[in-house]
Amino acid sequence: MKLTSNVIHIWKKRNQIYEGIRNSVFKREDVEQIYGERMQICRNCPSKLYDPIGEGCVVKRTQPCCNQLKGGCGCSLNWKTRALSDECPKGHWVRVLNETEEAVLKEKLGIQDATH
């Protein structure tokens, strides 16, 4: 993917990325359980997109990731799988928060949508 496309992809996912990073730093037992379950699914990805080396990551050195070169999203799985408002783009696991819960989370994290 081109640099421009990568920047747009990252910008669109900025809220989930921030949530995932925050949940990686400030660990909670419930989030870590979900993270473990999701990572197990990713490691055994039916689409064979798990990339432990990082050759298909949108941002280099953020592996393991979902290999973008093979049709995955290119996201860092350490962050993506900890973002409760995110989901696997291939449908292998779903978001845990509904839109209302996500709005509450964004408010707590101090995140504003670009439309505001």
C-alpha positions in Angstrom: 0.0 0.0 0.0 1.2 3.5 -0.8 2.3 5.9 2.0 -0.8 8.1 1.3 -3.1 5.1 1.6 -1.4 4.0 4.8 -1.7 7.5 6.4 -5.5 7.6 5.5 -5.9 4.1 6.9 -4.2 5.1 10.2 -6.2 8.3 10.4 -9.5 6.5 10.0 -8.5 4.0 12.7 -7.0 6.5 15.1 -9.6 6.1 17.8 -9.2 2.3 17.9 -5.4 2.6 17.7 -5.5 5.0 20.7 -7.8 2.6 22.6 -5.6 -0.4 21.9 -2.4 1.4 22.9 -4.1 2.7 26.1 -5.3 -0.8 26.9 -1.8 -2.1 26.3 -0.3 0.3 28.8 -3.1 0.3 31.4 -4.0 -3.4 31.5 -7.3 -4.7 32.8 -8.2 -8.3 33.4 -11.3 -8.3 31.3 -9.6 -6.6 28.3 -6.6 -9.0 28.6 -8.9 -12.0 28.5 -10.5 -10.7 25.3 -7.0 -9.9 23.9 -5.9 -13.5 24.6 -8.9 -15.0 22.9 -8.6 -12.7 19.9 -4.8 -13.3 19.6 -5.4 -17.0 19.6 -7.8 -16.6 16.7 -5.3 -14.4 14.9 -2.4 -16.9 15.4 -4.5 -19.6 13.9 -6.0 -17.2 11.2 -8.2 -19.2 8.8 -7.2 -16.6 6.1 -3.5 -17.2 6.9 -2.9 -13.4 7.6 -1.0 -13.6 10.9 2.4 -12.0 10.4 4.8 -12.4 13.3 7.7 -11.0 11.3 6.1 -7.8 10.2 6.7 -7.8 6.5 3.0 -6.8 5.9 2.5 -4.2 8.7 1.2 -0.7 7.8 3.7 0.6 10.4 7.0 -1.2 10.4 8.2 -2.8 13.7 4.6 -3.1 15.1 4.4 -6.9 14.6 2.7 -9.2 14.9 0.2 -7.8 12.5 -2.5 -8.8 10.0 -0.5 -9.1 6.8 -1.5 -6.3 4.5 0.4 -7.8 1.6 -1.8 -10.9 1.7 -5.1 -9.0 2.0 -5.2 -8.2 5.7 -5.6 -4.8 7.3 -1.9 -4.4 8.2 -2.8 -3.4 11.8 -0.6 -4.2 14.9 -2.4 -7.1 16.5 -1.1 -6.2 20.0 -3.2 -3.0 19.8 -6.0 -4.0 17.5 -7.0 -7.1 19.6 -7.1 -4.9 22.8 -9.4 -2.3 21.2 -12.8 -3.4 22.3 -14.5 -1.1 19.7 -12.6 -2.7 16.8 -13.2 -5.9 14.9 -11.4 -8.3 12.5 -12.1 -7.0 9.0 -12.3 -10.6 7.8 -15.0 -11.3 10.5 -13.0 -13.8 12.6 -13.9 -11.8 15.8 -16.3 -9.0 16.4 -16.3 -5.7 18.4 -17.3 -6.0 22.0 -18.7 -2.4 22.4 -21.8 -1.2 20.7 -22.0 2.4 19.4 -23.4 3.8 22.6 -20.7 2.1 24.7 -18.0 3.3 22.3 -19.3 6.9 22.6 -19.0 6.6 26.5 -15.5 5.1 26.1 -14.5 8.0 23.7 -15.8 10.5 26.2 -13.8 8.9 29.0 -10.6 8.8 26.9 -11.2 12.4 25.7 -11.5 11.5 22.1 -13.5 13.6 19.7 -14.6 12.6 16.3 -13.3 14.7 13.4 -16.8 15.8 12.6 -17.1 17.8 15.9 
